[in-house]
Amino acid sequence: MRIYFEVVGIICLLYYSAICLYTRKLNSTFALFWPVCSGIHILLGLLAFKGKWSILLWIIIFLLWVIFLSVEIQICTAMTKRAEAGLSYIIVLGAQVRGTKITNSLMRRLDAALCYLEENSETSVIVSGGQGKGEDISEAFAMAEYLYQHGIDEKRIILEDTSKSTMENLKNSSKIIDDLSRPVGVVTNNFHMYRALQIGKKAGFKNVRGIAATSNPVLQLNYLVREFFAVIWMKNSS
């Protein structure tokens, strides 16, 4: 048991170090989870659990892993979603803009949208995202500019620039689309796709389709674990 806790603790600490080196930050989004998780595991490894306490701890660990993996399977399955051709609308969910600069995650979403729009010339795109802290322009405006500069006719681009959350992204976008029974594509990073599709159904879409963009490979594990907690919160708050 001690070896298990020590190995997991060391792996968490090494991954946190990799995140810090890559982002050049000590407290990037959700990154502090890893040293906390490492500390808990190392502490548990130092404690001498024997007899029935050892058995109870293993049962708790087993149940936690079952819950974690069952949610992650749903998240990872949704990562492979590919919408069919010929959709009337696709919705690009906003992500952080630093000043006026598009972040890596948002650029990946826009590149996935570009690929679909170039292959489907009749499709319109709703870029959805308001202006938040640290943003000099709305996410929707930044996205529209990116798509326009990469060859998408401005007549195909619809701005929704008031949303502050994924639910608002999809709820506000649903007001633009006259028929929610028609298939509609949602563009977001792959780790976020499962939750986005579930929220899309809650927002009233009857046939929501996924168009999964890639994610930063170094941060992918961090995103997947963070998304686990987001999914648990979503299910418990619904």
C-alpha positions, 0 to 999 in steps of 0.5 A: 500500500505504501508503495502505491501512495508514494508512486502516485504522489511522485507522479503527481509532483512530476506532472505538476513540475512539467506544467510549471515548466511548460506554462512558466506559472506556478498556479495556472488553471487547476495546476495546484490540484497536482501538488495537493494530490501528491501531498495527500498520497505521500501523507497516506503512504507514511501513515501505517494502516493495518488490519481493517483500516487497511481494507477499508482504505483499499475499498475507498480507493477502489470505489473512487477509481471506479467513479473516476474512470466511469466519468472519464470514459464518457468524457473520452468517448465524446472526444471522438465526435464528428458532426455530419456534413451539411449542418445549417449552423455550427456554434463555436464556444468562447474561451479566454482572450488575453487582451485582444490575443486569442489563446491556444485553446480558442485557436484550436476551436476556431481551426476546427470550425474553419475546417468544417466551414471550408468543407461546407460552404452553406453553413453559418457559424455562431461565435459565442462569448462575451467580454470578461476580466482581462479581455479588451474585446469580446470573445465573439468579436475576436473569433469573428475577426479570426474567421474573417481573416482566414477567408470566411465570408462575414455574412456567414458569421453571427456574433453572440457576445453576451455569454459568460458560461457554456450554458449561456453560450448555448442558450443565447445561441439557441435564440438565433436558430429558429428551429432547435430540432434541426442538427446543430454543431457545437465546436469546443476542445475535445475534453470539454465536448461531453459536458458541452453536449449535455448542456446543449440538450438542457439548453433546448437543442434536440439534435446537438452534434459535436465538432471536437477540436484538439487540446494542448498535449502537455496539458491534456491530462490536467484538462481531463481531470479538471473536467471530471470535477466539472461533470460531477458538479454538473450532474449534482446541480441538475 
